């Protein structure tokens, strides 16, 4: 009897400890997750990794990740490949256990920096190779001895058995009410600050079992690329418009000075031929100089606008390749 009482007390203590740990889960899961992530991730990616903030409250249905940096391999000039300021998720706890789909009320991403090394996102390719254990040598082909073919009659399937097989149940997907993405910086050759305020709503709401996680990723990726391409096009149009405006201004200034020089020359024509020729030549020279300066400034701004547009377009293409 005494042994049974001791075992009973031990079991009660174990249950009490488990209950306390579960109730205090939001307090201790964050520090533990940060320590584990900062220790394990560098061994997988082969690069430095830092996670400064992590908080999970399964009872309230909240997740927070912040101050996260994934460093580039040492062969790249840029320090970080990814820098995340904050990620917040609010989910319905009951949907994890009940219902036909997981429900997420919102996902908010704020402050993202991504460095894509030109021309083929080599930094992310190297990180991926590190995560997969490095490059693997292709296996040598082994010649097989040709075996004689033996024709055997395949057993006929029982049609009644096939018809009685239960239908495959769709896998449980996710419904996300709102996704927002703000303050994005993409460095593809040169830093390109994109004023990106993206909002997607009602993902998987129309489906009984929600959307597949890959479908959610594709929807976000397509929206990001669409906004990046539109920003690149707007920047290119802005550069061209500024170039045309300066060209018109340079031409107008040249014409004005030319007319002023001609008027002054005519006014002093009677005063002396030599003075007239001198002033006329000076006016013409100033006119040509200003015209050349206006043309040079016009070409420079036009080239700058085109270069900026090309750079941002390249950033969009690089990001597209990264998502693939």
C-alpha beads as a LAMMPS data file, in Angstrom:
LAMMPS data file: protein, C-alpha beads

324 atoms
323 bonds

1 atom types
1 bond types

-500.0 500.0 xlo xhi
-500.0 500.0 ylo yhi
-500.0 500.0 zlo zhi

Masses

1 110.0

Atoms # bond

1 1 1 0.000 0.000 0.000
2 1 1 2.813 2.385 0.812
3 1 1 4.366 1.891 -2.641
4 1 1 1.027 2.625 -4.311
5 1 1 0.719 5.897 -2.377
6 1 1 4.242 6.943 -3.404
7 1 1 3.491 6.200 -7.073
8 1 1 0.241 8.124 -6.815
9 1 1 2.038 11.186 -5.402
10 1 1 4.647 11.038 -8.156
11 1 1 1.942 10.919 -10.824
12 1 1 0.153 13.876 -9.216
13 1 1 3.392 15.880 -9.224
14 1 1 3.986 15.043 -12.875
15 1 1 0.460 16.125 -13.809
16 1 1 0.857 19.349 -11.810
17 1 1 4.156 20.177 -13.538
18 1 1 2.652 19.534 -16.974
19 1 1 -0.324 21.768 -16.192
20 1 1 1.954 24.575 -14.974
21 1 1 4.115 24.297 -18.093
22 1 1 1.068 24.417 -20.348
23 1 1 -0.393 27.411 -18.552
24 1 1 2.955 29.218 -18.657
25 1 1 3.612 28.256 -22.287
26 1 1 3.433 31.853 -23.625
27 1 1 6.156 32.856 -21.136
28 1 1 8.769 30.176 -21.735
29 1 1 8.231 29.144 -25.353
30 1 1 9.702 32.425 -26.686
31 1 1 13.127 32.254 -24.987
32 1 1 13.437 28.540 -25.735
33 1 1 12.534 29.006 -29.405
34 1 1 15.042 31.864 -29.798
35 1 1 17.875 29.846 -28.249
36 1 1 17.099 26.800 -30.383
37 1 1 16.706 28.785 -33.626
38 1 1 19.898 30.814 -33.119
39 1 1 21.817 27.601 -32.400
40 1 1 20.340 25.309 -35.074
41 1 1 19.678 27.498 -38.149
42 1 1 23.339 28.496 -38.805
43 1 1 24.245 24.817 -38.986
44 1 1 21.579 24.311 -41.669
45 1 1 22.105 27.425 -43.833
46 1 1 25.869 27.702 -43.362
47 1 1 25.430 31.421 -42.566
48 1 1 24.878 33.556 -39.494
49 1 1 21.309 33.816 -38.227
50 1 1 19.732 35.987 -35.568
51 1 1 16.237 35.852 -34.085
52 1 1 15.627 38.586 -31.536
53 1 1 11.883 38.287 -30.875
54 1 1 9.577 35.295 -30.739
55 1 1 6.260 35.040 -28.971
56 1 1 3.540 32.389 -29.219
57 1 1 0.300 32.367 -27.285
58 1 1 -1.748 29.343 -28.375
59 1 1 -4.589 30.292 -26.051
60 1 1 -5.053 33.761 -27.561
61 1 1 -4.067 32.586 -31.042
62 1 1 -1.183 35.010 -31.641
63 1 1 2.321 34.645 -33.070
64 1 1 5.011 37.334 -33.229
65 1 1 8.424 37.142 -34.874
66 1 1 10.731 40.162 -34.970
67 1 1 14.312 41.377 -35.397
68 1 1 15.314 38.489 -37.655
69 1 1 18.352 38.477 -39.947
70 1 1 19.663 35.759 -42.247
71 1 1 23.227 36.587 -43.310
72 1 1 24.734 36.078 -46.745
73 1 1 27.575 33.620 -47.284
74 1 1 30.990 35.175 -46.663
75 1 1 31.759 35.580 -50.378
76 1 1 29.135 38.328 -50.829
77 1 1 29.637 42.018 -50.087
78 1 1 26.157 42.600 -48.600
79 1 1 25.909 41.456 -44.974
80 1 1 22.340 40.111 -44.902
81 1 1 20.294 38.199 -47.438
82 1 1 17.048 38.780 -45.518
83 1 1 16.197 41.263 -42.798
84 1 1 12.737 41.169 -41.183
85 1 1 11.477 43.809 -38.782
86 1 1 8.269 42.105 -37.656
87 1 1 5.771 39.390 -38.528
88 1 1 2.457 39.092 -36.671
89 1 1 -0.151 36.360 -37.102
90 1 1 -3.562 36.098 -35.472
91 1 1 -5.319 32.729 -35.872
92 1 1 -8.494 31.063 -34.638
93 1 1 -7.481 28.460 -32.054
94 1 1 -10.589 26.334 -32.479
95 1 1 -9.857 25.864 -36.189
96 1 1 -6.675 23.963 -35.315
97 1 1 -8.735 21.185 -33.740
98 1 1 -12.165 21.515 -35.293
99 1 1 -13.505 22.488 -38.680
100 1 1 -12.557 21.605 -42.230
101 1 1 -9.921 24.346 -42.636
102 1 1 -7.488 26.384 -40.590
103 1 1 -8.534 30.008 -40.189
104 1 1 -6.064 32.888 -39.925
105 1 1 -7.584 36.273 -39.226
106 1 1 -4.592 38.317 -40.388
107 1 1 -0.913 38.158 -41.320
108 1 1 1.049 41.417 -41.071
109 1 1 4.600 41.716 -42.402
110 1 1 6.371 45.005 -41.754
111 1 1 9.882 46.031 -42.773
112 1 1 11.513 43.533 -45.155
113 1 1 14.942 43.782 -46.798
114 1 1 15.948 41.235 -49.439
115 1 1 19.345 41.150 -51.165
116 1 1 19.327 39.306 -54.491
117 1 1 22.844 38.908 -55.811
118 1 1 23.052 39.547 -59.553
119 1 1 22.618 37.962 -61.977
120 1 1 21.023 34.696 -60.759
121 1 1 20.381 35.091 -57.016
122 1 1 23.608 33.209 -56.325
123 1 1 23.470 33.978 -52.602
124 1 1 20.124 32.209 -52.134
125 1 1 21.259 29.323 -54.324
126 1 1 24.317 28.863 -52.126
127 1 1 22.211 28.998 -48.947
128 1 1 19.853 26.400 -50.431
129 1 1 22.789 24.155 -51.340
130 1 1 24.107 24.442 -47.775
131 1 1 20.689 23.469 -46.415
132 1 1 20.646 20.412 -48.699
133 1 1 24.118 19.346 -47.636
134 1 1 26.132 20.938 -50.438
135 1 1 26.462 19.984 -54.069
136 1 1 26.174 16.272 -54.732
137 1 1 28.095 14.538 -57.471
138 1 1 25.880 12.878 -60.065
139 1 1 25.709 9.138 -59.583
140 1 1 27.416 7.016 -62.219
141 1 1 25.117 5.125 -64.461
142 1 1 25.177 1.392 -63.860
143 1 1 24.692 -0.765 -66.907
144 1 1 22.105 -3.403 -66.416
145 1 1 22.203 -6.831 -68.012
146 1 1 19.232 -7.192 -70.250
147 1 1 16.913 -9.811 -68.851
148 1 1 14.630 -11.903 -71.023
149 1 1 11.094 -10.571 -71.041
150 1 1 8.484 -12.909 -69.673
151 1 1 4.972 -12.037 -70.608
152 1 1 2.522 -12.629 -67.827
153 1 1 -1.136 -11.984 -67.884
154 1 1 -2.077 -9.268 -65.414
155 1 1 -4.812 -10.274 -63.005
156 1 1 -8.106 -8.664 -63.793
157 1 1 -9.173 -6.086 -61.280
158 1 1 -12.350 -6.635 -59.431
159 1 1 -14.614 -3.902 -60.751
160 1 1 -16.973 -4.212 -57.829
161 1 1 -14.096 -3.719 -55.383
162 1 1 -12.973 -0.562 -57.210
163 1 1 -16.447 0.893 -57.090
164 1 1 -16.666 0.266 -53.342
165 1 1 -13.445 2.173 -52.511
166 1 1 -14.169 5.285 -50.405
167 1 1 -13.538 8.694 -51.995
168 1 1 -10.339 10.430 -50.968
169 1 1 -11.063 13.218 -48.489
170 1 1 -9.624 16.625 -49.448
171 1 1 -6.731 17.768 -47.302
172 1 1 -7.328 20.505 -44.760
173 1 1 -6.378 23.895 -46.177
174 1 1 -6.267 27.416 -44.804
175 1 1 -8.430 30.514 -44.934
176 1 1 -6.636 33.846 -44.476
177 1 1 -8.915 36.822 -44.000
178 1 1 -6.223 39.470 -44.566
179 1 1 -2.548 39.642 -45.534
180 1 1 -0.650 42.945 -45.463
181 1 1 2.922 43.649 -46.555
182 1 1 4.561 47.031 -45.886
183 1 1 7.943 48.769 -46.179
184 1 1 9.898 46.571 -48.593
185 1 1 13.461 47.143 -49.767
186 1 1 14.928 45.009 -52.539
187 1 1 18.613 45.253 -53.405
188 1 1 19.306 43.901 -56.867
189 1 1 22.559 45.539 -57.933
190 1 1 21.432 48.837 -56.368
191 1 1 18.988 49.368 -53.466
192 1 1 15.489 49.940 -54.792
193 1 1 13.053 51.204 -52.168
194 1 1 9.570 50.052 -53.099
195 1 1 6.660 51.860 -51.398
196 1 1 4.741 48.617 -51.236
197 1 1 1.462 48.505 -49.325
198 1 1 -0.028 45.176 -50.349
199 1 1 -3.291 43.812 -48.991
200 1 1 -4.915 40.526 -49.956
201 1 1 -8.229 39.470 -48.465
202 1 1 -10.450 36.405 -48.393
203 1 1 -7.898 33.790 -49.468
204 1 1 -9.573 30.362 -49.295
205 1 1 -12.861 31.831 -48.053
206 1 1 -14.860 30.484 -50.998
207 1 1 -13.583 26.924 -50.606
208 1 1 -15.078 24.448 -48.147
209 1 1 -11.665 23.076 -47.237
210 1 1 -9.707 26.314 -47.719
211 1 1 -6.766 27.034 -50.004
212 1 1 -3.627 24.938 -50.230
213 1 1 -0.568 26.543 -48.672
214 1 1 1.163 26.582 -52.069
215 1 1 -1.786 28.493 -53.535
216 1 1 -1.429 31.112 -50.794
217 1 1 2.271 31.488 -51.582
218 1 1 1.561 31.870 -55.313
219 1 1 -1.106 34.526 -54.656
220 1 1 1.277 36.587 -52.512
221 1 1 4.154 36.144 -54.970
222 1 1 2.060 37.251 -57.956
223 1 1 0.851 40.339 -56.089
224 1 1 4.389 41.319 -55.079
225 1 1 5.677 40.928 -58.636
226 1 1 2.740 42.912 -60.013
227 1 1 3.414 45.834 -57.679
228 1 1 7.187 45.710 -58.307
229 1 1 6.689 45.780 -62.086
230 1 1 4.215 48.666 -61.880
231 1 1 6.624 50.678 -59.706
232 1 1 9.427 50.014 -62.192
233 1 1 7.252 51.212 -65.079
234 1 1 6.214 54.354 -63.183
235 1 1 9.843 55.200 -62.407
236 1 1 10.783 54.790 -66.058
237 1 1 7.942 57.097 -67.155
238 1 1 9.007 59.649 -64.537
239 1 1 12.587 59.662 -65.826
240 1 1 11.456 60.102 -69.428
241 1 1 9.067 62.900 -68.466
242 1 1 11.780 64.765 -66.575
243 1 1 14.175 64.376 -69.511
244 1 1 11.617 65.770 -71.966
245 1 1 10.802 68.679 -69.633
246 1 1 14.472 69.640 -69.302
247 1 1 14.929 69.336 -73.041
248 1 1 12.047 71.746 -73.643
249 1 1 13.379 74.132 -70.993
250 1 1 16.868 74.092 -72.517
251 1 1 15.489 74.804 -75.974
252 1 1 13.322 77.655 -74.701
253 1 1 16.244 79.227 -72.835
254 1 1 18.458 78.952 -75.897
255 1 1 15.845 80.637 -78.089
256 1 1 15.359 83.423 -75.540
257 1 1 19.066 84.173 -75.313
258 1 1 19.392 84.018 -79.079
259 1 1 16.620 86.583 -79.527
260 1 1 18.129 88.779 -76.811
261 1 1 21.531 88.676 -78.505
262 1 1 20.005 89.516 -81.863
263 1 1 18.011 92.427 -80.419
264 1 1 21.048 93.854 -78.670
265 1 1 23.104 93.473 -81.816
266 1 1 20.501 95.317 -83.884
267 1 1 20.255 98.086 -81.292
268 1 1 24.024 98.715 -81.393
269 1 1 24.333 98.237 -85.124
270 1 1 24.311 101.962 -85.730
271 1 1 26.829 102.585 -82.958
272 1 1 29.600 100.676 -84.623
273 1 1 30.100 97.687 -86.879
274 1 1 32.880 96.206 -84.769
275 1 1 30.891 96.373 -81.531
276 1 1 27.899 94.904 -83.322
277 1 1 29.849 91.917 -84.591
278 1 1 31.427 91.339 -81.203
279 1 1 28.122 91.364 -79.312
280 1 1 26.444 89.258 -81.965
281 1 1 29.220 86.697 -81.775
282 1 1 29.029 86.697 -77.968
283 1 1 25.270 86.167 -78.049
284 1 1 25.618 83.344 -80.554
285 1 1 28.362 81.680 -78.504
286 1 1 26.297 81.915 -75.295
287 1 1 23.305 80.556 -77.152
288 1 1 25.255 77.555 -78.449
289 1 1 26.795 76.931 -75.021
290 1 1 23.448 76.943 -73.272
291 1 1 21.932 74.771 -75.985
292 1 1 24.745 72.245 -75.635
293 1 1 24.432 72.303 -71.829
294 1 1 20.680 71.756 -72.036
295 1 1 21.186 68.878 -74.458
296 1 1 23.840 67.290 -72.241
297 1 1 21.697 67.607 -69.118
298 1 1 18.753 66.224 -71.043
299 1 1 20.720 63.184 -72.203
300 1 1 22.126 62.621 -68.692
301 1 1 18.716 62.681 -67.038
302 1 1 17.243 60.541 -69.770
303 1 1 20.012 57.960 -69.271
304 1 1 19.518 58.118 -65.474
305 1 1 15.788 57.575 -65.809
306 1 1 16.326 54.647 -68.161
307 1 1 18.975 53.133 -65.880
308 1 1 16.733 53.425 -62.827
309 1 1 13.861 51.833 -64.703
310 1 1 16.102 49.005 -65.940
311 1 1 17.496 48.439 -62.438
312 1 1 14.080 48.139 -60.843
313 1 1 12.841 45.931 -63.647
314 1 1 15.853 43.693 -63.073
315 1 1 14.940 43.605 -59.381
316 1 1 11.486 42.395 -60.301
317 1 1 12.930 39.724 -62.576
318 1 1 15.355 38.629 -59.866
319 1 1 12.588 38.418 -57.307
320 1 1 10.514 36.391 -59.769
321 1 1 13.399 33.920 -60.129
322 1 1 13.795 33.772 -56.355
323 1 1 10.119 32.881 -55.842
324 1 1 10.428 30.127 -58.417

Bonds

1 1 1 2
2 1 2 3
3 1 3 4
4 1 4 5
5 1 5 6
6 1 6 7
7 1 7 8
8 1 8 9
9 1 9 10
10 1 10 11
11 1 11 12
12 1 12 13
13 1 13 14
14 1 14 15
15 1 15 16
16 1 16 17
17 1 17 18
18 1 18 19
19 1 19 20
20 1 20 21
21 1 21 22
22 1 22 23
23 1 23 24
24 1 24 25
25 1 25 26
26 1 26 27
27 1 27 28
28 1 28 29
29 1 29 30
30 1 30 31
31 1 31 32
32 1 32 33
33 1 33 34
34 1 34 35
35 1 35 36
36 1 36 37
37 1 37 38
38 1 38 39
39 1 39 40
40 1 40 41
41 1 41 42
42 1 42 43
43 1 43 44
44 1 44 45
45 1 45 46
46 1 46 47
47 1 47 48
48 1 48 49
49 1 49 50
50 1 50 51
51 1 51 52
52 1 52 53
53 1 53 54
54 1 54 55
55 1 55 56
56 1 56 57
57 1 57 58
58 1 58 59
59 1 59 60
60 1 60 61
61 1 61 62
62 1 62 63
63 1 63 64
64 1 64 65
65 1 65 66
66 1 66 67
67 1 67 68
68 1 68 69
69 1 69 70
70 1 70 71
71 1 71 72
72 1 72 73
73 1 73 74
74 1 74 75
75 1 75 76
76 1 76 77
77 1 77 78
78 1 78 79
79 1 79 80
80 1 80 81
81 1 81 82
82 1 82 83
83 1 83 84
84 1 84 85
85 1 85 86
86 1 86 87
87 1 87 88
88 1 88 89
89 1 89 90
90 1 90 91
91 1 91 92
92 1 92 93
93 1 93 94
94 1 94 95
95 1 95 96
96 1 96 97
97 1 97 98
98 1 98 99
99 1 99 100
100 1 100 101
101 1 101 102
102 1 102 103
103 1 103 104
104 1 104 105
105 1 105 106
106 1 106 107
107 1 107 108
108 1 108 109
109 1 109 110
110 1 110 111
111 1 111 112
112 1 112 113
113 1 113 114
114 1 114 115
115 1 115 116
116 1 116 117
117 1 117 118
118 1 118 119
119 1 119 120
120 1 120 121
121 1 121 122
122 1 122 123
123 1 123 124
124 1 124 125
125 1 125 126
126 1 126 127
127 1 127 128
128 1 128 129
129 1 129 130
130 1 130 131
131 1 131 132
132 1 132 133
133 1 133 134
134 1 134 135
135 1 135 136
136 1 136 137
137 1 137 138
138 1 138 139
139 1 139 140
140 1 140 141
141 1 141 142
142 1 142 143
143 1 143 144
144 1 144 145
145 1 145 146
146 1 146 147
147 1 147 148
148 1 148 149
149 1 149 150
150 1 150 151
151 1 151 152
152 1 152 153
153 1 153 154
154 1 154 155
155 1 155 156
156 1 156 157
157 1 157 158
158 1 158 159
159 1 159 160
160 1 160 161
161 1 161 162
162 1 162 163
163 1 163 164
164 1 164 165
165 1 165 166
166 1 166 167
167 1 167 168
168 1 168 169
169 1 169 170
170 1 170 171
171 1 171 172
172 1 172 173
173 1 173 174
174 1 174 175
175 1 175 176
176 1 176 177
177 1 177 178
178 1 178 179
179 1 179 180
180 1 180 181
181 1 181 182
182 1 182 183
183 1 183 184
184 1 184 185
185 1 185 186
186 1 186 187
187 1 187 188
188 1 188 189
189 1 189 190
190 1 190 191
191 1 191 192
192 1 192 193
193 1 193 194
194 1 194 195
195 1 195 196
196 1 196 197
197 1 197 198
198 1 198 199
199 1 199 200
200 1 200 201
201 1 201 202
202 1 202 203
203 1 203 204
204 1 204 205
205 1 205 206
206 1 206 207
207 1 207 208
208 1 208 209
209 1 209 210
210 1 210 211
211 1 211 212
212 1 212 213
213 1 213 214
214 1 214 215
215 1 215 216
216 1 216 217
217 1 217 218
218 1 218 219
219 1 219 220
220 1 220 221
221 1 221 222
222 1 222 223
223 1 223 224
224 1 224 225
225 1 225 226
226 1 226 227
227 1 227 228
228 1 228 229
229 1 229 230
230 1 230 231
231 1 231 232
232 1 232 233
233 1 233 234
234 1 234 235
235 1 235 236
236 1 236 237
237 1 237 238
238 1 238 239
239 1 239 240
240 1 240 241
241 1 241 242
242 1 242 243
243 1 243 244
244 1 244 245
245 1 245 246
246 1 246 247
247 1 247 248
248 1 248 249
249 1 249 250
250 1 250 251
251 1 251 252
252 1 252 253
253 1 253 254
254 1 254 255
255 1 255 256
256 1 256 257
257 1 257 258
258 1 258 259
259 1 259 260
260 1 260 261
261 1 261 262
262 1 262 263
263 1 263 264
264 1 264 265
265 1 265 266
266 1 266 267
267 1 267 268
268 1 268 269
269 1 269 270
270 1 270 271
271 1 271 272
272 1 272 273
273 1 273 274
274 1 274 275
275 1 275 276
276 1 276 277
277 1 277 278
278 1 278 279
279 1 279 280
280 1 280 281
281 1 281 282
282 1 282 283
283 1 283 284
284 1 284 285
285 1 285 286
286 1 286 287
287 1 287 288
288 1 288 289
289 1 289 290
290 1 290 291
291 1 291 292
292 1 292 293
293 1 293 294
294 1 294 295
295 1 295 296
296 1 296 297
297 1 297 298
298 1 298 299
299 1 299 300
300 1 300 301
301 1 301 302
302 1 302 303
303 1 303 304
304 1 304 305
305 1 305 306
306 1 306 307
307 1 307 308
308 1 308 309
309 1 309 310
310 1 310 311
311 1 311 312
312 1 312 313
313 1 313 314
314 1 314 315
315 1 315 316
316 1 316 317
317 1 317 318
318 1 318 319
319 1 319 320
320 1 320 321
321 1 321 322
322 1 322 323
323 1 323 324
